[in-house]
């Protein structure tokens, strides 16, 4: 089921909490002389242009500090777009070969107010180390599992002693703040900001299943979930875990930008299986209930289903089936948490 998008984590159920598209932001770095700190959270793994230079030296698609001539190390602070529990990180040194940092570590903090800007105040933040100083390989995605069950809002990437990092990913579980939600509020149970996450799909050759629940409407055709052209029997599908158990009352299937490649029809099933693993959801062991019968879709259109939905009890997972294949840009599942 692997697609062509190398920016997709190889482990199900996790979201890049620091991604720009979910509100992640690079706040401050002690140095970004050669390449801007903001590049760390850009999409993709970065590019290399051999003959491109700036007035400061070689142009690099990442964060790169100058050569350190004094004791200490370089660092960069990122505000997570979505607060959550960090399970894995990727310190990607793609294209940094003779100038990558040999080691990195990661600290975390939880803050509700404004983040300080001066180095003395930053050092006095209540940081917790979640990754000790660890070796990095040049030109590589360096994955590290994180054994920590706390939720965080900020991370500090430390590199030793200096050098360049192309991209930084913080994969984890979103922990929404439901304290302001009222019992009767209608919320998008599938939205990434509310804890929704795609678990598994039949195919995502052209674009990632994670796009389906991202904020806003798709920017282009690549900003949706698109499968390859099906040449045999069957159909494509995607299973999502909802951010909270609830009852769907209104569902949107948006084929924005998909014109010659939208699915002909779709249907939707739900189930209540709060602790089910991804393989159990696809093995036939879980009982699914259809809430939207097979329904015709149109190109480049927002489809809203409300009266068409069959009544159902509380559910934890949703399966969108598309016939026979194609692309969907966004899926919204408005309901009330139970």
C-alpha positions as CSV (number, residue, x, y, z in Angstrom):
1,X,0.0,0.0,0.0
2,X,3.0,2.3,0.0
3,X,2.6,5.4,-2.2
4,X,5.1,7.5,-3.9
5,X,5.1,10.2,-1.2
6,X,8.2,9.6,0.9
7,X,7.0,12.2,3.4
8,X,4.5,9.7,4.8
9,X,5.4,7.8,7.9
10,X,5.8,4.1,7.6
11,X,3.9,3.5,10.8
12,X,0.0,3.8,11.0
13,X,-2.0,5.9,13.4
14,X,0.5,8.8,13.7
15,X,0.4,12.4,12.5
16,X,3.3,14.8,12.0
17,X,2.5,17.2,14.9
18,X,5.0,19.8,13.7
19,X,3.9,20.0,10.0
20,X,3.3,23.5,8.6
21,X,-0.1,22.4,7.2
22,X,-1.4,21.7,10.8
23,X,0.0,24.9,12.2
24,X,3.6,23.9,13.1
25,X,6.0,26.9,13.3
26,X,9.7,27.3,13.7
27,X,10.0,30.0,16.5
28,X,13.7,30.6,17.1
29,X,17.2,29.2,16.5
30,X,20.5,30.3,17.9
31,X,22.0,30.4,14.3
32,X,20.8,29.9,10.7
33,X,23.6,31.6,8.9
34,X,23.7,29.4,5.8
35,X,20.1,28.2,5.5
36,X,16.9,29.4,7.1
37,X,15.4,27.5,10.1
38,X,11.9,27.7,8.5
39,X,13.0,25.1,5.9
40,X,12.9,22.4,8.6
41,X,9.1,22.0,8.4
42,X,8.6,22.4,4.7
43,X,6.9,19.5,2.7
44,X,9.0,16.8,1.1
45,X,12.6,15.9,1.9
46,X,14.2,18.9,0.2
47,X,16.0,19.4,-3.1
48,X,19.6,20.0,-4.1
49,X,20.6,22.5,-6.8
50,X,24.4,22.0,-7.5
51,X,25.2,25.5,-8.9
52,X,22.9,27.6,-6.7
53,X,24.7,29.9,-4.2
54,X,23.8,32.9,-2.0
55,X,26.0,35.8,-0.8
56,X,26.7,33.6,2.3
57,X,27.6,30.4,0.5
58,X,26.0,27.3,-1.0
59,X,22.2,27.4,-1.0
60,X,20.8,24.4,0.9
61,X,17.2,23.4,1.3
62,X,17.3,22.9,5.1
63,X,18.5,24.5,8.3
64,X,22.2,25.0,8.4
65,X,24.4,26.8,10.9
66,X,27.9,28.2,10.5
67,X,31.0,26.3,11.5
68,X,31.2,26.5,15.3
69,X,34.5,27.8,16.7
70,X,33.4,28.1,20.3
71,X,32.2,25.5,22.9
72,X,28.5,24.5,22.9
73,X,26.0,23.4,20.3
74,X,23.3,24.8,18.0
75,X,19.5,24.5,18.5
76,X,16.1,25.3,17.1
77,X,12.7,25.6,18.8
78,X,9.5,24.5,17.1
79,X,5.9,25.1,18.2
80,X,3.9,22.0,17.4
81,X,0.8,22.7,15.3
82,X,-1.1,20.1,17.3
83,X,-0.3,19.2,20.9
84,X,0.1,15.6,21.5
85,X,2.1,12.5,22.5
86,X,5.3,12.1,20.5
87,X,6.0,8.5,19.4
88,X,8.8,8.9,16.8
89,X,10.9,11.6,15.2
90,X,12.8,11.9,11.9
91,X,15.9,14.1,11.8
92,X,16.5,14.1,8.0
93,X,19.9,15.1,6.8
94,X,19.0,14.6,3.1
95,X,21.7,16.3,0.8
96,X,23.8,17.2,3.9
97,X,26.9,15.1,3.4
98,X,30.1,16.9,4.4
99,X,28.2,19.3,6.7
100,X,25.6,17.2,8.7
101,X,25.7,17.2,12.5
102,X,27.2,14.0,13.9
103,X,24.7,14.0,16.8
104,X,21.3,15.4,17.8
105,X,19.1,15.4,20.9
106,X,15.5,16.5,21.5
107,X,13.9,18.4,24.4
108,X,10.2,19.1,24.9
109,X,8.0,21.5,26.9
110,X,4.3,22.3,27.4
111,X,3.5,26.0,27.3
112,X,0.2,27.9,26.9
113,X,1.5,31.4,26.7
114,X,3.9,33.2,24.4
115,X,7.3,31.6,24.0
116,X,10.3,33.7,25.1
117,X,12.7,35.0,22.6
118,X,16.0,35.7,24.5
119,X,18.4,32.8,25.0
120,X,18.5,33.1,28.8
121,X,14.7,32.8,29.2
122,X,14.6,30.0,26.6
123,X,17.1,28.0,28.7
124,X,15.0,28.5,31.8
125,X,12.0,26.9,30.2
126,X,11.1,23.6,31.9
127,X,12.5,21.4,29.2
128,X,12.4,17.6,29.4
129,X,14.8,15.5,27.4
130,X,13.0,12.8,25.3
131,X,15.9,11.9,23.1
132,X,19.5,11.8,24.5
133,X,22.4,12.8,22.3
134,X,22.2,10.3,19.4
135,X,24.3,9.7,16.3
136,X,23.1,10.9,12.9
137,X,23.9,9.5,9.5
138,X,24.6,11.9,6.6
139,X,22.1,12.2,3.7
140,X,19.6,10.0,5.6
141,X,16.3,9.9,7.3
142,X,17.3,9.3,11.0
143,X,14.3,7.8,12.8
144,X,14.1,7.5,16.6
145,X,11.4,5.9,18.7
146,X,10.3,8.0,21.7
147,X,9.3,6.4,24.9
148,X,7.3,9.1,26.6
149,X,3.6,9.3,27.4
150,X,3.2,13.0,28.0
151,X,1.6,15.6,25.7
152,X,3.8,18.5,24.5
153,X,3.4,21.8,22.7
154,X,7.0,22.7,21.9
155,X,10.2,20.8,20.9
156,X,13.8,21.9,20.8
157,X,16.1,20.2,18.3
158,X,19.7,20.3,19.4
159,X,22.5,19.5,17.0
160,X,26.1,18.8,18.1
161,X,28.1,20.8,17.4
162,X,26.8,22.4,14.2
163,X,25.8,21.6,10.7
164,X,22.7,21.2,8.5
165,X,19.4,19.3,8.8
166,X,17.0,19.2,5.8
167,X,13.7,18.3,7.5
168,X,12.4,17.6,11.0
169,X,9.3,15.4,11.6
170,X,7.5,14.8,14.9
171,X,5.2,11.9,14.6
172,X,2.7,11.3,17.4
173,X,-0.9,11.1,18.6
174,X,-3.0,14.3,18.7
175,X,-4.5,15.0,22.1
176,X,-7.3,17.6,21.5
177,X,-8.4,20.0,24.2
178,X,-12.0,19.1,24.7
179,X,-12.4,21.4,27.8
180,X,-14.3,24.1,25.8
181,X,-16.5,21.7,23.9
182,X,-20.2,21.5,24.9
183,X,-22.1,18.2,25.0
184,X,-24.4,19.3,22.0
185,X,-21.6,20.7,19.9
186,X,-21.3,19.3,16.4
187,X,-17.6,18.6,15.6
188,X,-15.7,17.1,12.8
189,X,-14.9,13.7,14.3
190,X,-12.4,12.8,11.5
191,X,-10.5,16.1,11.5
192,X,-6.8,15.8,12.2
193,X,-7.0,18.7,14.8
194,X,-9.6,16.7,16.6
195,X,-7.5,13.6,16.8
196,X,-8.7,11.8,13.7
197,X,-6.2,9.7,11.8
198,X,-6.1,7.4,8.7
199,X,-5.0,3.9,9.7
200,X,-4.9,1.9,6.5
201,X,-6.0,2.1,2.9
202,X,-6.1,-0.2,-0.2
203,X,-3.8,2.1,-2.2
204,X,-2.3,5.6,-2.2
205,X,-0.1,5.5,-5.2
206,X,-0.5,9.1,-6.3
207,X,-1.0,10.9,-3.0
208,X,-1.2,10.2,0.7
209,X,-4.2,9.1,2.7
210,X,-3.2,11.6,5.4
211,X,-4.3,14.5,3.1
212,X,-7.9,13.4,3.4
213,X,-8.5,14.9,6.9
214,X,-6.2,17.9,6.8
215,X,-7.4,21.5,7.5
216,X,-9.1,23.5,4.8
217,X,-9.9,22.5,1.2
218,X,-7.2,20.9,-1.0
219,X,-4.8,23.3,-2.7
220,X,-4.5,21.1,-5.7
221,X,-5.0,17.5,-7.0
222,X,-1.9,16.3,-5.1
223,X,-3.3,17.5,-1.8
224,X,-5.9,14.7,-1.6
225,X,-6.0,10.9,-1.5
226,X,-5.7,9.3,-5.0
227,X,-5.3,5.7,-5.9
228,X,-3.9,4.2,-9.1
229,X,-6.1,3.1,-11.9
230,X,-7.7,-0.2,-11.0
231,X,-7.3,-2.8,-13.8
232,X,-9.0,-5.7,-12.0
233,X,-12.1,-6.4,-9.9
234,X,-12.7,-4.8,-6.6
235,X,-12.7,-1.2,-5.3
236,X,-10.5,1.1,-3.1
237,X,-11.1,2.0,0.5
238,X,-9.7,3.9,3.5
239,X,-10.2,3.3,7.2
240,X,-10.0,6.2,9.7
241,X,-10.0,6.2,13.4
242,X,-12.2,9.1,14.7
243,X,-10.8,11.5,17.2
244,X,-13.6,10.6,19.6
245,X,-16.3,8.0,19.6
246,X,-19.5,9.6,18.3
247,X,-22.5,9.5,16.1
248,X,-22.2,11.0,12.6
249,X,-25.0,13.3,11.5
250,X,-23.5,14.9,8.4
251,X,-20.7,13.8,6.1
252,X,-18.9,15.7,3.3
253,X,-17.0,13.9,0.5
254,X,-15.1,16.5,-1.5
255,X,-13.8,15.7,-4.9
256,X,-12.2,19.2,-5.3
257,X,-9.7,19.3,-8.2
258,X,-10.5,15.7,-9.3
259,X,-12.2,16.0,-12.7
260,X,-11.2,13.1,-14.9
261,X,-10.2,10.9,-12.1
262,X,-12.9,11.2,-9.4
263,X,-14.6,8.0,-8.1
264,X,-17.8,7.0,-9.8
265,X,-19.6,6.2,-6.6
266,X,-18.9,5.8,-2.9
267,X,-20.3,4.2,0.3
268,X,-19.5,4.6,4.0
269,X,-19.4,2.0,6.8
270,X,-18.7,2.5,10.5
271,X,-17.9,0.3,13.5
272,X,-17.4,0.5,17.2
273,X,-14.0,-1.0,18.0
274,X,-12.0,1.3,20.3
275,X,-9.1,-1.0,20.8
276,X,-8.9,-2.7,17.4
277,X,-5.6,-2.9,15.7
278,X,-5.4,-2.0,12.0
279,X,-5.1,-5.7,10.9
280,X,-8.3,-6.6,12.8
281,X,-10.2,-3.9,11.0
282,X,-9.3,-5.4,7.6
283,X,-9.4,-9.1,8.5
284,X,-13.2,-9.5,8.7
285,X,-13.2,-9.9,12.5
286,X,-14.9,-6.5,13.0
287,X,-18.6,-6.0,12.2
288,X,-19.1,-3.0,10.0
289,X,-22.4,-1.2,9.5
290,X,-23.3,0.7,6.3
291,X,-24.5,4.2,7.0
292,X,-24.3,5.5,3.4
293,X,-25.3,3.2,0.5
294,X,-23.4,3.3,-2.8
295,X,-24.0,6.9,-4.1
296,X,-23.1,8.6,-7.3
297,X,-20.3,11.2,-7.1
298,X,-19.6,14.2,-9.4
299,X,-16.3,15.8,-10.5
300,X,-14.8,18.7,-8.5
301,X,-17.7,18.9,-6.1
302,X,-18.5,19.1,-2.4
303,X,-21.0,16.3,-1.7
304,X,-23.0,16.7,1.6
305,X,-24.9,13.7,3.0
306,X,-27.3,14.2,5.9
307,X,-30.7,12.8,5.1
308,X,-29.1,9.9,3.2
309,X,-27.3,8.7,6.3
310,X,-28.7,5.7,8.1
311,X,-29.0,6.0,11.9
312,X,-26.3,4.3,13.8
313,X,-25.0,4.0,17.4
314,X,-21.7,5.4,18.5
315,X,-18.7,4.5,16.3
316,X,-15.0,4.8,16.6
317,X,-13.9,4.0,13.0
318,X,-15.2,4.9,9.6
319,X,-14.5,3.2,6.2
320,X,-14.9,5.2,3.0
321,X,-15.3,3.0,0.0
322,X,-14.7,4.4,-3.5
323,X,-15.8,2.6,-6.7
324,X,-13.7,1.6,-8.6
325,X,-10.8,3.9,-7.8
326,X,-9.9,7.6,-8.1
327,X,-9.3,10.6,-5.9
328,X,-11.0,12.4,-3.0
329,X,-9.6,15.6,-1.6
330,X,-11.3,15.8,1.8
331,X,-13.6,13.9,4.1
332,X,-15.6,15.6,6.9
333,X,-17.6,13.7,9.5
334,X,-19.7,16.0,11.6
335,X,-21.3,14.5,14.7
336,X,-21.6,14.5,18.5
337,X,-19.1,12.8,20.7
338,X,-20.5,10.1,22.9
